[in-house]
Amino acid sequence: MTVLRKTCQHSAVKHAKHSNRVPQTNASALAVPSYHRILVKHGLIEKTLSIPDAYKVFLKVGADPEVQKLRRKVEHGNKMKHVPALYLATAMALQGMTKQELEALKLRI
């Protein structure tokens, strides 16, 4: 008789864990390209800016001399062949900038 109770309790615990799952993240948030999220995170664009326009801004940010100088410090090789690595290097360069430098960058782009 006790064996049945243990089996039932174990089964109930399994179902309790299953029902307490954390909801999955919004799929539309994951559909936004990394360069868009990088620019939004650092306050360089609004979240509602279209993806093509965000890419144009990202190219301008990447072409900025100050960002290039910081990005070179991040890069480990002469050339970055993997495109997402370029996004990561730019994100890390932006991360290393102060608020004043980010504000100055906004004015330049």
Buried (B, 14 or more C-beta within 10 A) or exposed (E): EEEEEEEEEEEEEEEEEEEEEEEEEEEEEEEEEBBBBBBBEBEBBEEEBEEEEBBEBBEBBBEBEBBBEBBEEBBEEEEBEEEEBBBBBBBBBBEEBEEEBEEEBBEEB
